[in-house]
Amino acid sequence: MKITILGAGAMGCMVARAVNSSDDEINLVDPYEAHMKEIAQNGIKIKDNDDTQTVVKVNSASTSSEKLGIQDLVVILVKGYDTEKILTQNMNIIGDNTIVMTLQNGIGNVDVIRKHIKEENIAQGILYISAYIQSPGVIVSSFERDKTNIIFGPANENHDENTYTLLEKTFNHNDIKTKLDKDVNKVMWRKLYVNAIYNLPCAVMHLSTKYTKKDPNSQIILKKISDEFIQVTDKLGYNFDGEELFRQYVLDSPDEYDDIMPSAAQDTQKHRKTEAEFLNGAVFRQAEKLGIQAPYNEMIYRLSCVEMDNYDNRF
């Protein structure tokens, strides 16, 4: 297969690791020029949390796709607010049969992609991988090898079964376990629960998870966000146990949630755009479509947008 990853940051590089094979052509496209140059010359150097190191060689790494031909698979791994931009800039590599796959955070990227791509050619999924760029071309990663690390599936029932079977095989070339799940929407909403509980609330409160989950007033807000989320997903037919999820991730949360700064909080701290539209914004918009109210999700989403639009005006 000819595969291009649009957005070759830490997660994009980990996807390159997953699909890497002598039988496939792997191309990376990312605006981080020093990162692309290093990878083009020396490959991706990946340091795992178990102290093993891997070098992943790719066919090309560039800031532009202009020299690439039509691809079999295009994976999008940019921030949600850049989805349309990165897609429209790279339509030259997308043909009638190209599968465009989003492995991005949150809910709503498929809605952006379907403006330009036939829905039967759209795949979506999630990553259970942690990684960051240590320096150009060098990735530090953490993932559990005994668990599924990538789950993906078609965005539309009208898709080619053989193509998706091949994609699952391709993503399982190496040590990153990938699963094809036709009920991927439910899986993505399940992951969104944690992001809705912590991402924008931590950003708006300017607190890490350690304090948002322990402060009594914050706990009340998080519970309201949780209850609204469960109302929405119940209407969608997913039937998550809201009380159990809240206990698991807030009241008795595991060590991994003890004191972290979610991505939206980090973005806010550095006066960058957040993915608010694809987090609580997605919950609020879905609630509207279903004819139910989600005032706490709407409020946390709008407060985040106000702050994001007024970084330079704060006192």
Secondary structure as UniProt FT lines:
FT   STRAND          2..6
FT   HELIX           10..19
FT   TURN            22..23
FT   STRAND          25..29
FT   HELIX           33..42
FT   STRAND          44..48
FT   TURN            49..50
FT   STRAND          53..56
FT   STRAND          60..62
FT   TURN            66..67
FT   STRAND          71..76
FT   HELIX           80..82
FT   HELIX           83..89
FT   HELIX           91..93
FT   STRAND          94..102
FT   HELIX           109..113
FT   TURN            114..116
FT   HELIX           119..121
FT   STRAND          122..127
FT   STRAND          130..135
FT   TURN            136..137
FT   STRAND          138..142
FT   TURN            145..146
FT   STRAND          150..154
FT   HELIX           161..171
FT   STRAND          178..180
FT   TURN            182..183
FT   HELIX           184..205
FT   HELIX           209..212
FT   TURN            213..214
FT   HELIX           216..235
FT   TURN            236..237
FT   HELIX           242..246
FT   HELIX           247..251
FT   HELIX           255..257
FT   HELIX           263..269
FT   TURN            270..271
FT   HELIX           276..278
FT   HELIX           280..290
FT   HELIX           295..309
FT   HELIX           311..313
//
